[in-house]
Amino acid sequence: MYVDFDTLKDSSRVWVYQSSREFTEEEMGIISSKLTDFVNEWTRHGDDLKASFSIKYKHFIVLAVDESFNQVSGCSIDASTHVFKSFENEFKLELLNKLNTAFKNGEHINVVSLADFQKYVKADKIHPDTLVFNNMIQNKGDLDLTWEVPANMSWHSRYFN
């Protein structure tokens, strides 16, 4: 059952899908429509899931479920993954590649391979205060607190001496 993203509890479980490139306005419209339909039908063993999504910076899709209403199951997670794989095929982009890393350069979002991220750190092109996206967050409350943070405040800190 689709609900407004802002009405979900901060404890709601989230998955962050990072695109390898910026979405076009047309793609965002199609993605929003298809995800709304998916979330409206999304269930766990026949029980509705109270869920929503948000597209951030034209690069990230945050899928969220209020597990105090009903918990997700492996099958329901697999169903959501299938939707994101279909977006990858339809729009010729990557959403499931966890080895891509995103960081900000001013207002621009850069998405690079983890190997390139490490090279940029060594070349002093990325600094400890560079804003990065910690897509490993677990709940909606973390979206405001620990998702977009300086590199030295996230798991990325391991690449700085």
C-alpha positions in Angstrom: 0.0 0.0 0.0 1.5 3.2 -1.2 1.7 6.1 1.4 3.4 9.5 1.2 7.1 9.1 1.9 7.1 11.9 4.5 4.5 10.1 6.5 6.6 7.0 7.1 8.2 6.6 10.5 11.9 7.3 10.9 12.3 3.7 11.8 11.1 2.5 8.4 13.6 0.3 6.7 15.2 1.7 3.6 17.1 0.6 0.5 19.0 3.2 -1.5 19.4 2.5 -5.2 22.1 4.7 -6.8 22.0 5.4 -10.5 25.2 5.4 -12.6 23.9 8.5 -14.2 21.4 11.3 -13.7 17.8 10.4 -14.5 16.0 12.4 -17.2 12.7 14.1 -16.3 10.9 11.5 -18.5 12.7 8.6 -16.8 11.7 10.0 -13.4 8.1 10.2 -14.4 8.1 6.6 -15.7 10.0 5.3 -12.6 7.6 7.1 -10.3 4.6 5.7 -12.0 5.9 2.2 -12.1 7.1 2.3 -8.5 3.8 3.7 -7.3 2.0 0.8 -9.0 4.5 -1.7 -7.6 4.3 -0.4 -4.0 0.5 -0.4 -4.2 0.6 -4.1 -5.0 3.7 -5.0 -2.8 2.9 -7.7 -0.2 4.5 -10.1 2.2 2.8 -13.5 1.9 -0.5 -11.7 0.9 -0.3 -9.0 3.6 0.0 -5.4 2.5 3.3 -3.5 3.0 3.1 0.1 4.1 5.7 1.6 1.8 6.8 4.4 -0.4 9.8 5.8 -2.3 11.6 9.0 -3.0 13.8 10.1 -5.9 16.7 12.3 -4.6 19.0 14.5 -6.7 17.9 12.7 -9.9 20.4 10.0 -9.0 19.0 8.0 -6.1 15.8 6.0 -5.4 15.0 5.4 -1.8 12.6 2.6 -1.2 11.1 2.5 2.3 8.8 0.1 4.3 7.2 0.7 7.7 8.0 -2.7 9.3 5.9 -1.8 12.4 2.9 -2.3 10.1 4.2 -5.5 8.4 7.7 -6.8 8.0 9.2 -7.5 4.6 10.2 -11.1 3.6 12.9 -12.5 1.4 10.3 -12.9 -1.4 9.1 -9.3 -1.1 12.7 -8.0 -1.2 13.3 -10.2 -4.3 10.2 -8.7 -5.9 11.5 -5.2 -5.4 15.0 -6.1 -6.7 13.3 -7.4 -9.9 11.7 -4.0 -10.4 15.0 -2.2 -10.1 16.6 -4.7 -12.5 13.9 -3.9 -15.0 14.7 -0.2 -14.7 18.4 -1.0 -15.4 17.4 -2.8 -18.6 14.8 -0.2 -19.7 17.0 2.8 -19.1 20.4 1.4 -19.7 21.9 2.3 -16.4 23.1 0.7 -13.2 21.1 0.7 -10.0 22.3 -2.5 -8.3 26.1 -2.0 -8.6 27.3 -1.6 -5.0 30.8 -0.9 -6.2 29.9 2.5 -7.5 30.4 5.4 -5.2 28.8 8.8 -5.3 30.1 12.1 -4.1 29.3 15.8 -4.5 31.4 18.3 -6.3 29.6 21.6 -5.5 26.0 20.7 -6.5 27.1 18.1 -9.1 26.8 14.4 -8.2 29.6 12.3 -9.4 29.3 8.5 -9.6 32.5 6.6 -10.0 33.8 3.0 -9.5 35.2 2.3 -6.0 38.6 1.9 -7.6 38.4 5.3 -9.2 37.2 6.8 -5.9 40.4 5.4 -4.2 42.5 6.8 -7.1 40.9 10.3 -6.6 41.6 10.2 -2.9 45.3 9.3 -3.6 45.5 12.1 -6.2 44.1 14.5 -3.6 41.0 15.2 -5.8 38.7 13.9 -3.0 39.2 15.1 0.5 38.0 14.0 4.0 35.4 16.8 3.9 34.1 15.9 0.4 30.4 15.0 0.8 29.7 11.4 0.0 26.5 9.3 0.0 26.4 6.5 2.5 24.0 4.2 0.8 24.4 1.6 3.6 21.9 3.4 5.8 19.3 1.2 7.3 16.3 3.4 8.1 14.5 6.6 7.0 15.8 8.6 10.0 19.4 8.0 8.8 18.5 9.7 5.5 18.8 13.1 7.2 21.5 12.1 9.7 24.1 9.9 8.0 23.3 9.5 4.3 25.0 12.6 2.9 28.0 13.2 5.1 31.7 14.2 4.8 33.8 11.2 3.7 35.7 11.1 7.0 32.3 10.5 8.8 31.3 7.5 6.7 32.7 4.1 5.7 34.6 6.0 3.0 37.0 7.2 5.8 39.1 4.0 5.4 40.6 5.5 2.2 42.2 8.4 4.0 45.4 8.2 5.9 
